[in-house]
Amino acid sequence: MLLQGQEFVMYGNFNDWEGLDWENAEKYKGIVDAYTDLISLRRNLKGWSAGLTGRSINVFHIDDANKVVAYHRWQNGGHHDDVIVIINFGEHTITDYKMGFPINGKWKVRFNSNEKQYSHDFAGTDVKDFEVKDNTGFFTLPASTAIILSHE
């Protein structure tokens, strides 16, 4: 759920008597683009994130030490349906992060909240697509980042 103006960094309380500062939509265009990309994934507009439209969810990874949580979403299961969301709440980038996955195969990065295109303040740490074998994947996990993957 988005609250009034949140997608372009409006501050203050939610109300219906104060207008939105529409100049922020241009000033924070990268943040608007991030929300646009998230909405596109949620609605499966490109056909590779059907799981985000489904009812099924499984929180399968909680790493208290590194402050990482991951969950699996799916509608019917299968290619372009299964989606994994990984969130690093920690302050440090983790290279070669090892994590168990519910499904083997190629996982493609569809959203990386750390990308420079969303803000010049972001680190822009690249997260590459990767293969999961024996239900184990290795990947870079940037600090304070949400990654959305879909099964190829």
DSSP file (Angstrom, degrees, kcal/mol; ACC not computed):
  #  RESIDUE AA STRUCTURE BP1 BP2  ACC     N-H-->O    O-->H-N    N-H-->O    O-->H-N    TCO  KAPPA ALPHA  PHI   PSI    X-CA   Y-CA   Z-CA
    1    1 A M              0   0    0      0, 0.0     2,-0.4     0, 0.0     0, 0.0   0.000 360.0 360.0 360.0 134.8    0.0    0.0    0.0
    2    2 A L        -     0   0    0      4,-0.0     2,-0.3     5,-0.0     3,-0.1  -0.890 360.0-145.1-106.9 137.8    1.3    3.5   -0.9
    3    3 A L    >   -     0   0    0     -2,-0.4     3,-2.8     1,-0.1     4,-0.4  -0.673  48.4 -59.9 -98.6 160.4    0.3    6.5    1.1
    4    4 A Q  T 3  S-     0   0    0      1,-0.3    -1,-0.1    -2,-0.3    11,-0.1  -0.073 119.9 -11.1 -42.2 109.3   -0.3    9.9   -0.4
    5    5 A G  T > >S+     0   0    0      4,-0.1     3,-1.9    -3,-0.1     5,-1.6   0.403  92.8 125.8  81.9  -2.3    2.9   11.1   -2.1
    6    6 A Q  G X 5 +     0   0    0     -3,-2.8     3,-1.6     1,-0.3    -2,-0.1   0.846  65.9  64.7 -57.7 -34.8    5.1    8.3   -0.6
    7    7 A E  G 3 5S+     0   0    0     -4,-0.4    -1,-0.3     1,-0.3    28,-0.2   0.621 110.7  36.6 -69.9 -11.7    6.3    7.3   -4.1
    8    8 A F  G < 5S-     0   0    0     -3,-1.9    -1,-0.3    23,-0.1    -2,-0.2  -0.106 122.2 -97.4-132.3  40.4    8.0   10.7   -4.5
    9    9 A V  T < 5 +     0   0    0     -3,-1.6     2,-0.3     1,-0.2    -3,-0.2   0.837  56.2 173.9  58.4  46.7    9.2   11.3   -1.0
   10   10 A M      < -     0   0    0     -5,-1.6     2,-0.3    -6,-0.0    -1,-0.2  -0.645  17.7-148.2 -79.1 140.6    6.5   13.5    0.4
   11   11 A Y        +     0   0    0     -2,-0.3     2,-0.2     2,-0.0    -1,-0.0  -0.711  48.4  46.5-106.6 160.5    6.9   14.2    4.1
   12   12 A G  S    S-     0   0    0     -2,-0.3     2,-0.2     2,-0.0    -2,-0.0  -0.517  88.9 -36.0 108.2-174.1    4.2   14.8    6.8
   13   13 A N        -     0   0    0     -2,-0.2     2,-0.4     1,-0.1    -2,-0.0  -0.472  61.9-100.0 -85.2 154.9    1.0   13.2    7.8
   14   14 A F        +     0   0    0     -2,-0.2     2,-0.3     2,-0.0    -1,-0.1  -0.618  60.9 146.5 -71.6 125.9   -1.6   11.6    5.5
   15   15 A N        -     0   0    0     -2,-0.4   -11,-0.0     3,-0.2     3,-0.0  -0.975  51.0-137.2-155.5 166.9   -4.4   14.0    4.9
   16   16 A D  S    S+     0   0    0     -2,-0.3    -2,-0.0     1,-0.1     3,-0.0   0.285  94.8  65.0-112.2   9.7   -6.9   15.2    2.3
   17   17 A W  S    S+     0   0    0      1,-0.1     2,-0.5     2,-0.1    -1,-0.1   0.501  88.8  71.1-108.7  -6.5   -6.6   18.9    2.8
   18   18 A E  S    S-     0   0    0     -3,-0.0    -3,-0.2     0, 0.0    -1,-0.1  -0.947  79.1-130.7-114.0 128.3   -3.0   19.4    1.7
   19   19 A G        -     0   0    0     -2,-0.5     2,-0.2     1,-0.1    -2,-0.1  -0.245  26.2-101.9 -72.0 161.8   -2.0   19.1   -1.9
   20   20 A L        -     0   0    0      1,-0.1     2,-1.3   -10,-0.0    -1,-0.1  -0.562  24.1-122.8 -82.0 147.1    0.9   17.1   -3.2
   21   21 A D    >   -     0   0    0     -2,-0.2     3,-1.7     1,-0.2     4,-0.3  -0.747  29.4-174.4 -88.5  91.7    4.1   18.7   -4.2
   22   22 A W  T >> S+     0   0    0     -2,-1.3     3,-0.9     1,-0.3     4,-0.5   0.656  74.3  73.6 -68.1 -16.2    4.2   17.4   -7.7
   23   23 A E  H >> S+     0   0    0      1,-0.2     4,-2.4     2,-0.2     3,-0.8   0.800  86.2  66.2 -65.2 -27.1    7.7   18.8   -8.3
   24   24 A N  H <> S+     0   0    0     -3,-1.7     4,-2.9     1,-0.2    -1,-0.2   0.796  87.4  67.9 -63.2 -27.5    9.0   16.0   -6.1
   25   25 A A  H <4 S+     0   0    0     -3,-0.9    -1,-0.2    -4,-0.3     7,-0.2   0.854 110.3  34.3 -62.5 -33.1    7.9   13.5   -8.8
   26   26 A E  H X< S+     0   0    0     -3,-0.8     3,-1.4    -4,-0.5    -2,-0.2   0.868 116.3  54.2 -85.4 -41.7   10.7   14.9  -11.0
   27   27 A K  H 3< S+     0   0    0     -4,-2.4     3,-0.2     1,-0.3    -2,-0.2   0.881 120.9  32.5 -58.9 -39.6   13.2   15.7   -8.2
   28   28 A Y  T >X S+     0   0    0     -4,-2.9     4,-2.0     1,-0.2     3,-0.6  -0.269  76.3 142.0-111.4  43.6   12.9   12.1   -7.0
   29   29 A K  H <>  +     0   0    0     -3,-1.4     4,-2.6     1,-0.3    -1,-0.2   0.838  69.1  57.8 -56.0 -37.0   12.3   10.4  -10.4
   30   30 A G  H 3> S+     0   0    0      2,-0.2     4,-2.1    -3,-0.2    -1,-0.3   0.894 106.5  47.5 -61.8 -40.6   14.5    7.5   -9.5
   31   31 A I  H <> S+     0   0    0     -3,-0.6     4,-2.2     2,-0.2    -1,-0.2   0.897 111.0  51.8 -67.6 -39.8   12.3    6.7   -6.5
   32   32 A V  H  X S+     0   0    0     -4,-2.0     4,-2.5     1,-0.2    -2,-0.2   0.917 109.4  51.1 -59.8 -42.7    9.2    7.0   -8.7
   33   33 A D  H  X S+     0   0    0     -4,-2.6     4,-2.7     2,-0.2    -2,-0.2   0.885 107.0  53.5 -62.3 -39.1   10.9    4.6  -11.1
   34   34 A A  H  X S+     0   0    0     -4,-2.1     4,-2.3     2,-0.2    -1,-0.2   0.933 111.0  45.4 -61.5 -45.9   11.6    2.1   -8.3
   35   35 A Y  H  X S+     0   0    0     -4,-2.2     4,-2.6   -28,-0.2    -2,-0.2   0.897 111.8  52.9 -64.1 -39.6    7.9    2.2   -7.3
   36   36 A T  H  X S+     0   0    0     -4,-2.5     4,-2.3     1,-0.2    -2,-0.2   0.924 110.3  47.6 -60.7 -44.4    6.9    1.8  -10.9
   37   37 A D  H  X S+     0   0    0     -4,-2.7     4,-2.2     2,-0.2    -2,-0.2   0.899 112.1  49.6 -64.2 -40.9    9.1   -1.3  -11.3
   38   38 A L  H  X S+     0   0    0     -4,-2.3     4,-2.7     2,-0.2    -2,-0.2   0.908 111.2  48.8 -64.7 -41.9    7.7   -2.8   -8.1
   39   39 A I  H  X S+     0   0    0     -4,-2.6     4,-2.1     2,-0.2    -2,-0.2   0.906 109.6  53.0 -64.2 -41.0    4.1   -2.2   -9.2
   40   40 A S  H  <>S+     0   0    0     -4,-2.3     5,-2.3    -5,-0.2     4,-0.4   0.916 111.8  45.4 -60.0 -44.0    5.0   -3.8  -12.6
   41   41 A L  H ><5S+     0   0    0     -4,-2.2     3,-1.2     3,-0.2    11,-0.2   0.934 111.2  52.4 -64.1 -45.8    6.4   -6.9  -10.8
   42   42 A R  H 3<5S+     0   0    0     -4,-2.7    -2,-0.2     1,-0.3    -1,-0.2   0.847 114.8  42.0 -60.1 -35.2    3.4   -7.1   -8.4
   43   43 A R  T 3<5S-     0   0    0     -4,-2.1    -1,-0.3    -5,-0.2    -2,-0.2   0.442 107.0-128.0 -91.7  -0.7    0.9   -7.0  -11.3
   44   44 A N  T X 5 +     0   0    0     -3,-1.2     3,-0.9    -4,-0.4    -3,-0.2   0.869  49.7 159.6  57.2  40.9    3.1   -9.4  -13.5
   45   45 A L  T 3 <S+     0   0    0     -5,-2.3    -4,-0.1     1,-0.2    -1,-0.1   0.750  72.3  43.6 -67.7 -24.8    3.0   -6.9  -16.4
   46   46 A K  T 3  S-     0   0    0     -6,-0.4    -1,-0.2    -5,-0.0    -5,-0.1   0.416 112.0-117.4-101.7   0.3    6.1   -8.4  -18.0
   47   47 A G  S <  S+     0   0    0     -3,-0.9     3,-0.1    -6,-0.1    -2,-0.1   0.645  91.0  93.1  80.9  15.3    5.0  -12.1  -17.5
   48   48 A W  S    S+     0   0    0      1,-0.1    32,-0.2    33,-0.1   103,-0.1   0.303  77.4  53.4-123.3  10.4    7.9  -13.2  -15.2
   49   49 A S    >   +     0   0    0     -9,-0.1     3,-1.7     1,-0.1     4,-0.3  -0.147  53.8 138.9-137.3  42.5    6.5  -12.6  -11.7
   50   50 A A  G >>  +     0   0    0     30,-2.0     3,-2.2     1,-0.3     4,-0.6   0.810  66.5  71.1 -57.9 -30.5    3.1  -14.4  -11.6
   51   51 A G  G >4 S+     0   0    0     30,-1.4     3,-0.8     1,-0.3    23,-0.4   0.789  87.9  62.7 -58.3 -28.2    3.9  -15.6   -8.1
   52   52 A L  G <4 S+     0   0    0     -3,-1.7    -1,-0.3     1,-0.2    -2,-0.2   0.603 102.2  51.2 -74.8  -9.5    3.5  -12.1   -6.8
   53   53 A T  G <4 S+     0   0    0     -3,-2.2    -1,-0.2    -4,-0.3    -2,-0.2   0.524  99.4  87.1 -97.6  -9.2   -0.2  -12.3   -7.9
   54   54 A G  S << S-     0   0    0     -3,-0.8    21,-0.2    -4,-0.6    22,-0.1  -0.244  78.3-126.2 -87.6 175.8   -0.8  -15.6   -6.1
   55   55 A R  S    S+     0   0    0     20,-0.2     2,-0.3    19,-0.1    20,-0.1   0.580  74.5 103.1 -95.2 -13.8   -1.8  -16.4   -2.5
   56   56 A S  E     +A   74   0A   0     18,-1.3    18,-1.4    -5,-0.1     2,-0.3  -0.536  40.8 164.5 -83.7 135.9    1.0  -18.7   -1.6
   57   57 A I  E     -A   73   0A   0     -2,-0.3     2,-0.3    16,-0.2    16,-0.2  -0.995  14.4-177.2-147.9 142.3    3.9  -17.6    0.6
   58   58 A N  E     -A   72   0A   0     14,-2.1    14,-2.5    -2,-0.3     2,-0.9  -0.909  18.3-150.5-143.0 112.6    6.6  -19.3    2.5
   59   59 A V  E     +A   71   0A   0     -2,-0.3    12,-0.2    12,-0.2     3,-0.1  -0.749  31.9 162.8 -78.7 110.3    9.1  -17.5    4.7
   60   60 A F  E     +     0   0A   0     10,-1.2     2,-0.4    -2,-0.9    11,-0.2   0.489  50.1  49.5-114.5  -5.7   12.0  -20.0    4.3
   61   61 A H  E     +A   70   0A   0      9,-1.6     9,-2.4    38,-0.1     2,-0.4  -0.948  47.8 166.1-143.5 119.6   15.1  -18.2    5.4
   62   62 A I  E     -A   69   0A   0     -2,-0.4     2,-0.6     7,-0.2     7,-0.2  -0.967   6.6-179.3-131.5 116.4   15.7  -16.1    8.5
   63   63 A D  E  >> +A   68   0A   0      5,-3.1     5,-2.0    -2,-0.4     4,-1.3  -0.858   1.9 179.8-117.4  92.3   19.4  -15.3    9.3
   64   64 A D  T  45S+     0   0    0     -2,-0.6    -1,-0.2     1,-0.2     3,-0.1   0.876  78.9  57.5 -61.1 -39.5   19.4  -13.3   12.6
   65   65 A A  T  45S+     0   0    0      1,-0.2    -1,-0.2     2,-0.1    -2,-0.0   0.893 119.8  28.3 -61.5 -41.5   23.1  -12.9   12.6
   66   66 A N  T  45S-     0   0    0     -3,-0.2    24,-0.4     2,-0.1    -1,-0.2   0.467 106.6-121.9 -98.5  -3.5   23.2  -11.2    9.2
   67   67 A K  T  <5 +     0   0    0     -4,-1.3    22,-3.2     1,-0.2    23,-0.5   0.930  60.8 146.8  62.3  48.6   19.7   -9.6    9.4
   68   68 A V  E   < -AB  63  88A   0     -5,-2.0    -5,-3.1    20,-0.2     2,-0.4  -0.949  25.3-178.8-120.0 135.9   18.5  -11.4    6.3
   69   69 A V  E     -AB  62  87A   0     18,-2.2    18,-3.1    -2,-0.4     2,-0.4  -0.988   2.6-175.9-130.4 141.1   15.0  -12.7    5.5
   70   70 A A  E     -AB  61  86A   0     -9,-2.4    -9,-1.6    -2,-0.4   -10,-1.2  -0.998   0.8-176.8-137.5 143.2   13.8  -14.4    2.4
   71   71 A Y  E     -AB  59  85A   0     14,-2.3    14,-2.7    -2,-0.4     2,-0.4  -0.979  18.7-135.0-139.3 156.0   10.4  -15.6    1.3
   72   72 A H  E     -AB  58  84A   0    -14,-2.5   -14,-2.1    -2,-0.3     2,-0.4  -0.898  18.6-171.9-110.0 129.9    9.0  -17.5   -1.7
   73   73 A R  E     +AB  57  83A   0     10,-3.1    10,-2.7    -2,-0.4     2,-0.3  -0.965  13.2 160.2-121.3 142.3    5.8  -16.4   -3.4
   74   74 A W  E     -A   56   0A   0    -18,-1.4   -18,-1.3    -2,-0.4     8,-0.1  -0.993  31.6-163.4-156.5 157.6    4.0  -18.4   -6.1
   75   75 A Q  S    S-     0   0    0     -2,-0.3   -20,-0.2   -21,-0.2    -1,-0.1   0.800  95.1 -17.3-102.3 -68.5    0.6  -18.8   -7.8
   76   76 A N  S    S-     0   0    0      2,-0.1    -2,-0.0     1,-0.1     5,-0.0   0.519  99.8-116.7-114.1 -14.3    0.7  -22.2   -9.5
   77   77 A G        +     0   0    0      1,-0.2     2,-0.2    -4,-0.0    -3,-0.1   0.109  63.5  84.9  90.0 152.9    4.5  -22.8   -9.4
   78   78 A G  S >> S-     0   0    0     -3,-0.0     4,-2.3    -2,-0.0     3,-2.0  -0.589  79.8 -10.6 115.8-176.7    7.0  -23.1  -12.3
   79   79 A H  T 34 S+     0   0    0      1,-0.3    73,-0.2    -2,-0.2    -2,-0.0  -0.276 131.2   5.7 -59.4 138.8    9.0  -20.9  -14.6
   80   80 A H  T 34 S+     0   0    0     71,-3.3   -30,-2.0     2,-0.2    -1,-0.3   0.576 124.0  72.9  61.5  12.1    8.1  -17.2  -14.4
   81   81 A D  T <4 S+     0   0    0     -3,-2.0   -30,-1.4   -31,-0.2    -2,-0.2   0.703  74.4  77.3-113.5 -52.5    5.8  -18.0  -11.5
   82   82 A D     <  -     0   0    0     -4,-2.3    69,-2.1    -8,-0.1     2,-0.4  -0.433  62.1-175.5 -66.2 129.9    8.0  -18.7   -8.6
   83   83 A V  E     -BC  73 150A   0    -10,-2.7   -10,-3.1    67,-0.2     2,-0.4  -0.983  13.0-159.6-129.8 138.2    9.4  -15.6   -7.0
   84   84 A I  E     -BC  72 149A   0     65,-2.0    65,-3.0    -2,-0.4     2,-0.5  -0.974   3.1-162.7-117.4 132.0   11.9  -15.1   -4.2
   85   85 A V  E     -BC  71 148A   0    -14,-2.7   -14,-2.3    -2,-0.4     2,-0.5  -0.971   8.7-173.2-112.9 125.4   12.2  -11.9   -2.2
   86   86 A I  E     -BC  70 147A   0     61,-2.7    61,-3.1    -2,-0.5     2,-0.5  -0.979   1.4-169.5-121.5 128.5   15.4  -11.5   -0.2
   87   87 A I  E     -BC  69 146A   0    -18,-3.1   -18,-2.2    -2,-0.5     2,-0.8  -0.974  10.2-161.2-123.7 125.0   15.9   -8.5    2.2
   88   88 A N  E     +BC  68 145A   0     57,-3.1    57,-1.0    -2,-0.5   -20,-0.2  -0.898  11.3 176.3-102.2 105.8   19.1   -7.6    3.8
   89   89 A F        +     0   0    0    -22,-3.2   -21,-0.2    -2,-0.8   -22,-0.1   0.486  51.1 103.5 -84.8  -3.6   18.3   -5.4    6.8
   90   90 A G  S    S-     0   0    0    -23,-0.5    54,-2.1   -24,-0.4    55,-0.1  -0.229  77.3-125.4 -79.4 168.4   22.0   -5.3    7.7
   91   91 A E  S    S+     0   0    0     52,-0.2     2,-0.4    53,-0.1    52,-0.2   0.395  85.1  73.7 -92.6   0.5   24.5   -2.5    7.2
   92   92 A H  S    S-     0   0    0    -26,-0.2     2,-0.3    50,-0.1    52,-0.2  -0.934  76.9-124.2-124.2 140.4   27.1   -4.6    5.3
   93   93 A T        -     0   0    0     -2,-0.4     2,-0.6    50,-0.1    -2,-0.1  -0.601  26.4-149.2 -72.9 137.6   27.2   -6.1    1.8
   94   94 A I  E >   -F  141   0B   0     47,-2.6    47,-2.9    -2,-0.3     3,-0.6  -0.951   7.0-157.2-114.6 116.5   27.7   -9.9    1.9
   95   95 A T  E 3  S+     0   0B   0     -2,-0.6    45,-0.2     1,-0.2     3,-0.1  -0.683  77.4  11.9 -90.9 148.5   29.6  -11.4   -1.0
   96   96 A D  E 3  S-     0   0B   0     -2,-0.3     2,-0.3     1,-0.2    -1,-0.2   0.883  83.5-172.9  52.5  43.1   29.2  -15.1   -1.8
   97   97 A Y  E <   -F  139   0B   0     42,-2.9    42,-1.6    -3,-0.6     2,-0.5  -0.508  12.7-144.6 -66.0 129.6   26.2  -15.2    0.6
   98   98 A K  E     +F  138   0B   0     -2,-0.3     2,-0.4    40,-0.2    40,-0.2  -0.859  27.6 165.4-102.4 127.6   25.1  -18.9    0.8
   99   99 A M  E     -F  137   0B   0     38,-2.3    38,-2.7    -2,-0.5     2,-0.2  -0.999  35.4-120.7-144.8 139.5   21.4  -19.6    1.1
  100  100 A G  E     -F  136   0B   0     -2,-0.4    36,-0.3    36,-0.2    35,-0.1  -0.550  30.2-159.4 -73.8 142.8   19.1  -22.6    0.7
  101  101 A F        -     0   0    0     34,-2.4     3,-0.1    -2,-0.2   -17,-0.0  -0.926  22.9-135.6-123.8 148.9   16.4  -22.3   -1.9
  102  102 A P  S    S+     0   0    0      0, 0.0     2,-0.4     0, 0.0    -1,-0.1   0.691  91.9  39.1 -74.2 -17.4   13.2  -24.2   -2.3
  103  103 A I  S    S-     0   0    0      2,-0.1     2,-0.1    32,-0.0    29,-0.0  -0.997  74.4-137.2-139.9 133.1   13.7  -24.7   -6.1
  104  104 A N        +     0   0    0     -2,-0.4     2,-0.2    -3,-0.1    29,-0.2  -0.374  58.4  66.4 -77.5 164.0   16.8  -25.5   -8.2
  105  105 A G  E    S-D  132   0A   0     27,-2.5    27,-2.8    -2,-0.1     2,-0.4  -0.685  88.3 -27.3 121.7-171.7   17.5  -23.8  -11.5
  106  106 A K  E     -D  131   0A   0     25,-0.2    46,-2.8    -2,-0.2     2,-0.5  -0.641  50.2-162.3 -84.2 132.4   18.3  -20.3  -12.8
  107  107 A W  E     -DE 130 151A   0     23,-3.1    23,-2.0    -2,-0.4     2,-0.4  -0.970   6.5-154.9-116.7 126.8   17.1  -17.3  -10.8
  108  108 A K  E     - E   0 150A   0     42,-2.8    42,-2.2    -2,-0.5     2,-0.5  -0.852  18.0-122.8-107.1 132.5   17.0  -14.0  -12.5
  109  109 A V  E     + E   0 149A   0     -2,-0.4    40,-0.2    40,-0.2     3,-0.1  -0.614  34.5 168.4 -73.6 120.0   17.3  -10.7  -10.7
  110  110 A R  E     +     0   0A   0     38,-3.2     2,-0.3    -2,-0.5    39,-0.2   0.634  67.4  19.4-105.2 -21.7   14.2   -8.6  -11.5
  111  111 A F  E     + E   0 148A   0     37,-1.5    37,-2.4   -70,-0.0     2,-0.4  -0.964  52.6 179.0-153.1 133.4   14.6   -5.9   -8.9
  112  112 A N  E >   - E   0 147A   0     -2,-0.3     3,-1.8    35,-0.2    35,-0.2  -0.928  14.4-160.2-133.6 107.0   17.5   -4.6   -6.9
  113  113 A S  T 3  S+     0   0    0     33,-2.4    34,-0.1    -2,-0.4    -1,-0.1   0.585  87.3  67.3 -66.8  -7.5   16.6   -1.7   -4.6
  114  114 A N  T 3  S+     0   0    0     32,-0.2    10,-2.1    11,-0.2    11,-0.3   0.403  71.9 126.5 -91.2   0.2   20.3   -0.7   -4.4
  115  115 A E    X>  -     0   0    0     -3,-1.8     3,-1.6     9,-0.2     4,-0.7  -0.320  64.1-132.2 -70.5 141.7   20.6    0.3   -8.1
  116  116 A K  T 34 S+     0   0    0      1,-0.3     3,-0.4     2,-0.2     6,-0.2   0.766 101.9  72.5 -60.5 -27.9   22.0    3.7   -8.9
  117  117 A Q  T 34 S+     0   0    0      1,-0.2    -1,-0.3     3,-0.1     3,-0.1   0.760  97.7  50.1 -62.2 -21.8   19.2    4.3  -11.4
  118  118 A Y  T <4 S-     0   0    0     -3,-1.6     2,-0.3     1,-0.3    -1,-0.2   0.778 132.3 -12.1 -87.2 -28.2   16.9    4.7   -8.3
  119  119 A S    ><  -     0   0    0     -4,-0.7     3,-1.5    -3,-0.4    -1,-0.3  -0.871  49.7-134.1-169.2 138.2   19.1    7.2   -6.5
  120  120 A H  T 3  S+     0   0    0     -2,-0.3    -4,-0.1     1,-0.3    -3,-0.1   0.674 108.0  66.2 -67.6 -14.4   22.6    8.5   -6.9
  121  121 A D  T 3  S+     0   0    0     -5,-0.1    -1,-0.3    -3,-0.0     2,-0.1   0.660  83.7  93.6 -77.4 -16.9   22.9    8.0   -3.1
  122  122 A F  S <  S-     0   0    0     -3,-1.5    -8,-0.1    -7,-0.2    -3,-0.1  -0.459  81.9-126.0 -80.1 151.8   22.6    4.3   -3.5
  123  123 A A        -     0   0    0     20,-0.1    -8,-0.1    -2,-0.1    -1,-0.1   0.812  27.7-141.1 -67.8 -31.8   25.7    2.1   -3.7
  124  124 A G        +     0   0    0    -10,-2.1     2,-0.3     1,-0.2    -9,-0.2   0.794  29.1 179.5  74.8  27.7   24.7    0.5   -7.0
  125  125 A T        -     0   0    0    -11,-0.3     2,-0.2    18,-0.1    -1,-0.2  -0.487  26.1-126.8 -66.6 123.6   26.1   -2.9   -6.0
  126  126 A D        -     0   0    0     -2,-0.3     2,-0.5    15,-0.1    14,-0.1  -0.505  20.4-164.8 -76.3 136.0   25.4   -5.3   -8.8
  127  127 A V        -     0   0    0     -2,-0.2     2,-0.2    12,-0.1   -18,-0.1  -0.985  15.2-152.2-119.9 118.4   23.6   -8.6   -8.1
  128  128 A K        -     0   0    0     -2,-0.5    12,-0.1     1,-0.1     0, 0.0  -0.545  23.3 -98.2 -91.6 153.3   24.0  -11.1  -11.0
  129  129 A D        -     0   0    0     -2,-0.2     2,-0.3   -20,-0.1   -21,-0.2  -0.308  50.9-170.3 -58.4 152.6   21.6  -13.8  -12.0
  130  130 A F  E     -D  107   0A   0    -23,-2.0   -23,-3.1   -25,-0.0     2,-0.4  -0.972  23.5-114.9-150.6 163.3   22.7  -17.2  -10.6
  131  131 A E  E     -D  106   0A   0     -2,-0.3     2,-0.6   -25,-0.2     7,-0.4  -0.826  20.3-148.0-101.0 134.8   22.1  -20.9  -10.7
  132  132 A V  E     +D  105   0A   0    -27,-2.8   -27,-2.5    -2,-0.4     2,-0.4  -0.925  21.2 178.0-103.9 121.7   20.8  -22.9   -7.7
  133  133 A K  B >   +G  136   0B   0      3,-1.8     3,-1.8    -2,-0.6   -32,-0.1  -0.957  67.8   5.3-123.9 143.1   22.1  -26.4   -7.5
  134  134 A D  T 3  S-     0   0    0     -2,-0.4    -1,-0.2     1,-0.3     3,-0.1   0.864 129.8 -65.5  51.3  37.9   21.3  -28.9   -4.7
  135  135 A N  T 3  S+     0   0    0     -3,-0.2   -34,-2.4     1,-0.2     2,-0.4   0.743 113.3 114.4  57.5  28.7   18.9  -26.3   -3.3
  136  136 A T  E <   -FG 100 133B   0     -3,-1.8    -3,-1.8   -36,-0.3     2,-0.3  -0.995  42.3-173.9-131.6 132.6   21.9  -23.9   -2.6
  137  137 A G  E     -F   99   0B   0    -38,-2.7   -38,-2.3    -2,-0.4     2,-0.4  -0.928  10.1-157.2-123.5 150.4   22.6  -20.6   -4.1
  138  138 A F  E     +F   98   0B   0     -7,-0.4     2,-0.3    -2,-0.3   -40,-0.2  -0.994  30.9 139.9-124.7 130.8   25.6  -18.2   -3.8
  139  139 A F  E     -F   97   0B   0    -42,-1.6   -42,-2.9    -2,-0.4     2,-0.4  -0.977  52.5 -90.6-160.9 166.2   25.2  -14.5   -4.6
  140  140 A T  E     -     0   0B   0     -2,-0.3   -45,-0.2   -44,-0.2   -47,-0.0  -0.737  33.7-164.5 -85.8 134.9   26.1  -11.0   -3.5
  141  141 A L  E     -F   94   0B   0    -47,-2.9   -47,-2.6    -2,-0.4     3,-0.1  -0.903  12.7-143.7-124.4 101.6   23.7   -9.4   -1.1
  142  142 A P    >   -     0   0    0      0, 0.0     3,-0.7     0, 0.0   -54,-0.2  -0.195  29.6 -92.5 -63.8 154.5   24.1   -5.6   -0.8
  143  143 A A  T 3  S+     0   0    0      1,-0.2   -52,-0.2   -52,-0.2   -20,-0.1  -0.323 104.0   4.3 -62.6 146.0   23.5   -3.8    2.5
  144  144 A S  T 3  S+     0   0    0    -54,-2.1     2,-0.3     1,-0.2    -1,-0.2   0.875 103.7 135.1  47.0  52.7   20.0   -2.5    3.2
  145  145 A T  E <   -C   88   0A   0    -57,-1.0   -57,-3.1    -3,-0.7     2,-0.5  -0.956  50.4-148.0-136.4 146.9   18.6   -3.9    0.0
  146  146 A A  E     -C   87   0A   0     -2,-0.3   -33,-2.4   -59,-0.2     2,-0.4  -0.967  18.6-167.6-111.1 131.9   15.6   -5.9   -1.2
  147  147 A I  E     -CE  86 112A   0    -61,-3.1   -61,-2.7    -2,-0.5     2,-0.5  -0.959   5.2-161.2-118.5 135.5   16.2   -8.2   -4.2
  148  148 A I  E     -CE  85 111A   0    -37,-2.4   -38,-3.2    -2,-0.4   -37,-1.5  -0.982  13.5-176.4-119.0 126.4   13.4   -9.8   -6.2
  149  149 A L  E     -CE  84 109A   0    -65,-3.0   -65,-2.0    -2,-0.5     2,-0.4  -0.876  10.6-157.3-119.0 148.7   14.2  -12.9   -8.2
  150  150 A S  E     -CE  83 108A   0    -42,-2.2   -42,-2.8    -2,-0.3     2,-0.4  -0.968  26.3-111.3-126.1 150.3   12.1  -15.0  -10.6
  151  151 A H  E       E   0 107A   0    -69,-2.1   -71,-3.3    -2,-0.4   -44,-0.2  -0.621 360.0 360.0 -79.6 126.4   12.6  -18.6  -11.6
  152  152 A E              0   0    0    -46,-2.8   -73,-0.1    -2,-0.4    -1,-0.1   0.442 360.0 360.0 -82.7 360.0   13.7  -19.0  -15.3
